[in-house]
Amino acid sequence: MAALNQLAFPGAGTVMAGRKVGYAQATMMVIGFILTMLYLLVIIGGLMSLVTDVHANEVTIEEQRHHYAWAGKIGLGLSVLAWSWALVSSISMINNAQREPPVLK
C-alpha cells in the first residue's frame, strides 16, 4: 500500500489502509493535477498557435502564459503537498504494521 501511495496515486494507499485522511490526500492531489495540467495545456496551446498561426506573436503568448501562472504554481504546490502528506502516511503505516503475521488456527 505504501508503494501505491507514493508511486501511483497519493491517498489511495492510505484509504486502502482504512484511514479516512486518504480521501483528503487524494482530493488535494486531483485538484493539484488538474491545475497543473491546465497550465501545461495553456503553454502547449500557445506553442502550437505560434507554430501554426502566422499572426500569433510571442508577446500575446507570454501574456497568456503569465495569466495562468497561478494555476501552475498552486497546482504544483498542492501536488507536492499531497505527495509529502502521503509519504508521512506511508511511513506511519509501515511503522504501525505488525512485525509478525498473525497465527491462523
C-alpha positions as CSV (number, residue, x, y, z in Angstrom):
1,M,0.0,0.0,0.0
2,A,2.9,2.3,0.7
3,A,4.1,1.9,-2.9
4,L,0.7,2.7,-4.3
5,N,0.5,5.7,-2.0
6,Q,3.9,7.1,-3.3
7,L,4.2,5.9,-6.9
8,A,0.7,5.6,-8.3
9,F,-1.8,7.9,-6.5
10,P,-1.3,9.6,-3.2
11,G,-4.1,8.9,-0.9
12,A,-5.2,5.6,-2.4
13,G,-2.9,3.5,-0.3
14,T,-4.0,5.5,2.8
15,V,-7.6,4.8,2.0
16,M,-6.9,1.1,1.4
17,A,-5.2,1.0,4.9
18,G,-8.5,2.2,6.4
19,R,-7.6,5.8,7.1
20,K,-10.1,8.3,6.0
21,V,-7.5,11.1,5.8
22,G,-6.6,9.4,2.4
23,Y,-9.7,11.0,0.8
24,A,-8.3,14.4,1.6
25,Q,-4.9,13.5,0.2
26,A,-6.5,12.2,-3.0
27,T,-8.7,15.2,-3.4
28,M,-5.7,17.5,-2.9
29,M,-3.7,15.5,-5.5
30,V,-6.6,15.6,-8.1
31,I,-7.0,19.4,-7.7
32,G,-3.3,19.9,-8.0
33,F,-3.0,17.7,-11.0
34,I,-5.9,19.4,-12.8
35,L,-4.5,22.9,-12.2
36,T,-1.0,21.9,-13.3
37,M,-2.4,20.3,-16.5
38,L,-4.4,23.4,-17.2
39,Y,-1.2,25.5,-17.1
40,L,0.6,23.0,-19.3
41,L,-2.2,23.0,-21.8
42,V,-2.1,26.8,-22.0
43,I,1.7,26.6,-22.7
44,I,1.2,23.8,-25.3
45,G,-1.6,25.7,-26.9
46,G,0.5,28.9,-27.1
47,L,3.4,27.0,-28.7
48,M,1.1,25.3,-31.2
49,S,-0.5,28.6,-32.2
50,L,3.0,30.1,-32.5
51,V,3.9,27.3,-34.9
52,T,0.7,27.2,-36.9
53,D,-0.7,30.7,-36.9
54,V,1.0,33.4,-39.0
55,H,-0.5,36.2,-36.9
56,A,0.5,34.9,-33.5
57,N,3.2,36.7,-31.7
58,E,5.3,35.8,-28.7
59,V,4.1,38.8,-26.6
60,T,0.5,37.6,-26.7
61,I,1.5,34.1,-25.8
62,E,3.7,35.3,-22.9
63,E,0.8,37.3,-21.6
64,Q,-1.5,34.3,-21.7
65,R,1.1,32.2,-20.0
66,H,1.6,34.7,-17.2
67,H,-2.2,35.0,-16.9
68,Y,-2.4,31.3,-16.0
69,A,0.8,31.1,-14.0
70,W,-1.2,31.0,-10.7
71,A,-2.7,27.7,-11.8
72,G,0.7,26.2,-12.4
73,K,2.1,27.4,-9.1
74,I,-0.9,26.4,-7.0
75,G,-1.3,23.1,-8.8
76,L,2.4,22.1,-8.4
77,G,2.3,23.2,-4.7
78,L,-0.8,21.1,-4.0
79,S,0.6,18.1,-5.8
80,V,3.9,18.3,-3.8
81,L,2.0,18.8,-0.6
82,A,-0.3,15.8,-1.2
83,W,2.7,13.6,-2.1
84,S,4.5,14.7,1.0
85,W,1.5,14.0,3.2
86,A,1.1,10.6,1.6
87,L,4.8,9.9,2.3
88,V,4.2,10.7,6.0
89,S,1.1,8.4,6.0
90,S,3.1,5.7,4.3
91,I,5.9,5.9,6.9
92,S,3.3,5.8,9.7
93,M,1.6,2.8,8.2
94,I,4.9,0.9,7.8
95,N,5.9,1.7,11.4
96,N,2.5,0.6,12.8
97,A,2.4,-2.7,10.8
98,Q,2.6,-5.9,12.7
99,R,6.1,-7.3,12.8
100,E,5.0,-10.9,12.6
101,P,1.9,-12.2,10.8
102,P,-0.9,-13.4,12.9
103,V,-1.1,-17.2,13.6
104,L,-4.1,-18.7,11.8
105,K,-5.9,-21.6,13.7
